[in-house]
């Protein structure tokens, strides 16, 4: 087993490896001229991609959360409809598959039994399949028509962290590639997006330098018995994963919810004992993102009025958020669809530091294994 590189746990080491996981995953897919995405490892032609009418994503756990973010990315950039399913649901019904539909199986290990069963069902029905996978030559990578690898390096800690960030990067690359081959985006947009993607590792390193802020928030809230996580749009899958990470490593009950839905029930839970984590990041160059942000800000203020304890993830320089809550973690700006790769980092660190404060075995949570090999 590789050593912990001076870190007390693999989980923390792997979170710190995220900038490198991103570089290794993104750079081989960018043309030297930095104006085009290339997918040299995918043996599916541009013509086959152009013929696609629909995409289905199957995955479990954290990989499914990446898939949900991928839906926002592919629909926004390539304008193709995307459905996301739990592998364990998809594999055991008679799912509808259309002609010219691509199925993407996302899996860190490449061995998850439910995802393998879903892929075999798809293949038996003759649909085209791609695996997004972190383990070269794993069963799912071998059985899919093509494999698009995440190069995050081995993930030892049971909680998946760096593989999730790398999956988000691959999904963004695929979304941009599809947009490019289907003529949905201008060259300038592709060039600008590539530059923003290549700038992400530095931004994640900047978040990691603020680790002590997150540890301070963990000190304050580690005794809570429940957490609510809220996010809107592409930030919703991020909070689902923030909640999953907290559940797994700290054994605290945590629920992820779309921010706008909080009024339709979960609001009844809000009191001074419930920490509510809200992702309230935004892209000032994107009017839709700003509209969603304004709505999120209104939700945040409303929760504060009801005595909720709010921990906000916001962008550096956001004084509105600074005024609205005393517990905020600030992260660098980026285009909206790239923000998930930055804002998940403080949520992973929050789960980690809360588990450490509770004296738990962070890398080996009870009842869990790294790859779920039985259906
Ligand atoms: C969460 C976690 C699990 C896995 C899930 C799928 O931290 O690790 O939820 O994401 O079991 O595993 P893979 O991606 O290997 O198919």
Boltz pocket constraint, residues with backbone or C-beta under 6 A from the ligand:
constraints:
  - pocket:
      binder: B
      contacts: [[A, 60], [A, 61], [A, 62], [A, 63], [A, 64], [A, 106], [A, 107], [A, 108], [A, 109], [A, 110], [A, 111], [A, 112], [A, 115], [A, 158], [A, 159], [A, 160], [A, 161], [A, 244], [A, 245], [A, 248], [A, 369], [A, 370], [A, 371], [A, 372]]
      max_distance: 6.0
